[in-house]
């Protein structure tokens, strides 16, 4: 049994060493995150367009966002790139157990981040509404898109964790781990841009 497991783990590791080009799944994810980056780029550009052409920003009656807590939360989210990177490397080495633990660690941190962001989002909704001004509209649209982005990444990670947990590493699952890691690196990069945009009136 142990020999069979070792042989199964060696397959993806050997393929990862021999592969000269990225698999189709990786390129599919690259195109997907490229499209998402375009969406977020449009939202950020809209935010600054409204800022430069809308007079006082944020409008009277809306406090400028606090800086410390969002920056700390974003730093926590960005830190999840480390276990995802290590999970991809562990998968390439054929170590299913280490891959699973690292993905699980990243998911736990990501869930904590998302829970905190939902609470902050609800708090902001009590302070001002997306229907009150252009600022509120783009502010909540951008944050909601970011939160959906994070949730989708958590679901992707959970799906890959489940597949690796019940069936070990295969060539297909190796590609899945690598593409989810790529997605999370992009999520974290976009999170930094979104938060800096959100905090720009206070910086």
Backbone torsions as a table, in degrees:
resi	resn	phi	psi	omega
1	UNK	NA	-46.1	179.4
2	UNK	-63.3	-39.3	179.5
3	UNK	-64.5	-38.2	179.4
4	UNK	-65.6	-42.3	178.3
5	UNK	-63.5	-41.5	179.4
6	UNK	-62.9	-39.3	179.8
7	UNK	-66.4	-39.8	178.6
8	UNK	-64.8	-39.9	179.8
9	UNK	-69.0	-32.3	-177.5
10	UNK	-69.4	-27.2	-178.6
11	UNK	-60.1	-57.3	178.1
12	UNK	-60.7	-38.0	-179.7
13	UNK	-63.5	-42.9	179.3
14	UNK	-65.3	-41.7	178.8
15	UNK	-62.6	-41.0	-179.8
16	UNK	-62.0	-36.2	179.7
17	UNK	-73.2	-33.2	-174.0
18	UNK	-87.7	-22.7	-172.9
19	UNK	-65.8	131.1	179.4
20	UNK	-98.0	-25.2	-179.4
21	UNK	-123.6	158.2	177.8
22	UNK	-70.4	143.7	178.0
23	UNK	-68.4	163.2	-177.4
24	UNK	-59.6	-37.1	179.5
25	UNK	-60.8	-37.8	179.0
26	UNK	-65.4	-43.6	179.6
27	UNK	-67.2	-35.5	175.6
28	UNK	-60.8	-43.6	177.8
29	UNK	-66.2	-38.0	178.8
30	UNK	-60.8	-42.0	177.2
31	UNK	-65.6	-39.7	-179.9
32	UNK	-63.3	-48.1	-178.5
33	UNK	-70.2	-27.1	174.1
34	UNK	-63.9	-40.8	176.7
35	UNK	-65.6	-40.5	178.5
36	UNK	-64.8	-39.9	178.4
37	UNK	-61.4	-35.8	177.4
38	UNK	-64.4	-41.6	178.4
39	UNK	-61.2	-47.7	-179.1
40	UNK	-68.2	-34.4	175.3
41	UNK	-61.3	-39.2	177.9
42	UNK	-65.9	-40.8	179.1
43	UNK	-65.1	-42.9	179.9
44	UNK	-66.0	-41.7	178.0
45	UNK	-62.7	-39.0	177.6
46	UNK	-63.3	-41.6	179.4
47	UNK	-57.5	-49.6	-176.3
48	UNK	-74.1	-29.5	175.1
49	UNK	-62.8	-46.4	178.1
50	UNK	-65.4	-35.5	178.3
51	UNK	-61.8	-48.4	-175.4
52	UNK	-74.2	-19.1	-175.3
53	UNK	-117.4	3.7	-173.7
54	UNK	-111.1	14.5	-179.4
55	UNK	76.9	-136.9	-177.7
56	UNK	-64.1	135.1	-174.9
57	UNK	-140.6	116.0	-3.7
58	UNK	-70.0	164.3	-176.7
59	UNK	-63.5	164.7	177.0
60	UNK	-57.5	137.6	-179.4
61	UNK	96.2	-10.5	178.1
62	UNK	-115.0	121.5	-179.5
63	UNK	-71.0	144.7	172.9
64	UNK	-63.6	143.9	-175.6
65	UNK	-64.6	146.6	174.7
66	UNK	-71.7	154.4	-171.2
67	UNK	-100.0	-43.1	-165.9
68	UNK	-63.1	-54.1	-174.5
69	UNK	-62.6	-46.2	177.6
70	UNK	-61.1	-36.8	179.2
71	UNK	-67.6	-40.5	178.0
72	UNK	-64.0	-45.5	-179.8
73	UNK	-61.7	-40.2	179.4
74	UNK	-66.7	-39.0	177.1
75	UNK	-61.5	-38.5	177.3
76	UNK	-63.5	-44.7	179.5
77	UNK	-62.9	-46.1	-178.6
78	UNK	-60.9	-31.4	-179.9
79	UNK	-62.8	-20.3	-180.0
80	UNK	-70.7	-11.9	174.2
81	UNK	-63.7	-28.5	-178.4
82	UNK	-66.3	-55.4	178.2
83	UNK	-63.5	-30.8	177.9
84	UNK	-68.7	-38.5	176.1
85	UNK	-64.1	-44.4	179.5
86	UNK	-67.3	-33.5	177.0
87	UNK	-64.3	-41.3	178.2
88	UNK	-63.8	-39.8	178.3
89	UNK	-67.4	-40.1	178.2
90	UNK	-64.2	-38.4	178.3
91	UNK	-65.0	-40.9	177.6
92	UNK	-63.8	-28.8	178.1
93	UNK	-84.9	-4.1	178.8
94	UNK	83.1	15.3	-177.8
95	UNK	-95.9	91.8	-175.6
96	UNK	-67.3	-39.3	-177.4
97	UNK	-64.9	-46.3	179.4
98	UNK	-65.5	-38.9	177.0
99	UNK	-57.9	-46.4	-178.6
100	UNK	-63.2	-45.0	-178.6
101	UNK	-63.5	-40.1	-178.2
102	UNK	-69.7	-41.2	176.8
103	UNK	-63.8	-42.2	179.1
104	UNK	-61.2	-41.1	178.0
105	UNK	-61.0	-46.0	179.6
106	UNK	-61.6	-41.7	-178.5
107	UNK	-64.4	-41.6	179.5
108	UNK	-60.0	-46.3	179.6
109	UNK	-64.9	-42.1	179.9
110	UNK	-63.3	-39.9	177.9
111	UNK	-64.7	-40.7	176.6
112	UNK	-62.1	-42.6	177.7
113	UNK	-61.0	-47.7	-177.0
114	UNK	-64.1	-39.8	178.3
115	UNK	-60.9	-44.2	177.7
116	UNK	-63.4	-39.0	179.9
117	UNK	-67.5	-36.7	177.7
118	UNK	-63.7	-40.1	177.8
119	UNK	-64.2	-43.2	177.9
120	UNK	-64.9	-38.1	178.5
121	UNK	-61.7	-45.4	178.9
122	UNK	-63.7	-38.5	177.9
123	UNK	-62.6	-44.8	179.8
124	UNK	-63.6	-35.2	178.8
125	UNK	-63.5	-29.6	177.0
126	UNK	-74.8	-23.9	-177.6
127	UNK	-85.6	-38.0	178.1
128	UNK	-157.4	162.7	-172.2
129	UNK	-113.0	150.2	174.7
130	UNK	-66.7	-13.3	180.0
131	UNK	-91.5	-7.4	-174.2
132	UNK	-81.2	-29.8	-173.4
133	UNK	-161.1	166.6	175.0
134	UNK	-63.4	-35.1	178.0
135	UNK	-60.8	-49.7	-180.0
136	UNK	-61.6	-38.4	-178.9
137	UNK	-63.3	-51.7	-177.6
138	UNK	-73.1	-32.5	179.0
139	UNK	-60.7	-52.3	-177.0
140	UNK	-73.6	-33.3	177.0
141	UNK	-62.8	-45.0	-178.8
142	UNK	-65.2	-44.0	-179.9
143	UNK	-68.1	-39.7	179.1
144	UNK	-63.5	-40.2	177.6
145	UNK	-63.9	-40.4	178.2
146	UNK	-64.2	-43.7	-179.9
147	UNK	-64.5	-39.3	176.5
148	UNK	-63.6	-37.6	177.1
149	UNK	-59.7	-47.2	-180.0
150	UNK	-65.5	-44.3	179.8
151	UNK	-60.3	-42.2	178.9
152	UNK	-62.3	-40.2	177.4
153	UNK	-63.3	-39.6	177.7
154	UNK	-62.6	-43.6	179.8
155	UNK	-64.7	-40.3	176.1
156	UNK	-61.3	-46.6	179.5
157	UNK	-61.5	-41.2	179.8
158	UNK	-65.1	-38.9	179.2
159	UNK	-64.3	-43.8	179.3
160	UNK	-67.2	-40.6	178.2
161	UNK	-59.2	-43.7	179.5
162	UNK	-63.2	-44.2	-178.5
163	UNK	-65.0	-42.5	178.8
164	UNK	-68.3	-37.9	-177.9
165	UNK	-65.4	-37.6	-176.4
166	UNK	-90.9	-21.5	-174.2
167	UNK	-132.3	5.2	-179.8
168	UNK	72.5	-166.8	-177.9
169	UNK	-94.8	131.9	170.4
170	UNK	-125.6	175.0	178.4
171	UNK	-60.1	-39.7	179.8
172	UNK	-64.8	-44.3	-177.8
173	UNK	-71.8	-30.3	173.8
174	UNK	-59.9	-46.3	177.7
175	UNK	-61.7	-39.4	179.4
176	UNK	-62.4	-43.3	178.9
177	UNK	-61.5	-44.1	-178.0
178	UNK	-66.8	-39.2	-179.3
179	UNK	-71.5	-36.1	176.3
180	UNK	-66.0	-39.0	176.5
181	UNK	-61.4	-42.7	176.9
182	UNK	-59.5	-45.2	179.7
183	UNK	-58.4	-42.9	-177.1
184	UNK	-69.3	-33.1	176.2
185	UNK	-63.0	-40.3	179.0
186	UNK	-69.3	-41.7	176.3
187	UNK	-54.5	-46.3	-177.3
188	UNK	-68.0	-39.2	177.9
189	UNK	-64.1	-43.5	178.7
190	UNK	-67.0	-33.1	177.9
191	UNK	-60.4	-41.0	178.4
192	UNK	-61.6	-45.1	-179.4
193	UNK	-65.3	-41.3	179.9
194	UNK	-63.7	-45.1	-177.5
195	UNK	-67.8	-41.4	177.8
196	UNK	-63.3	-37.3	176.0
197	UNK	-65.2	-46.3	179.2
198	UNK	-58.8	-39.6	-175.7
199	UNK	-89.0	-2.5	-173.7
200	UNK	-54.8	-35.2	177.5
201	UNK	-65.0	-20.4	-177.9
202	UNK	-101.5	-6.1	-176.1
203	UNK	-90.8	NA	NA
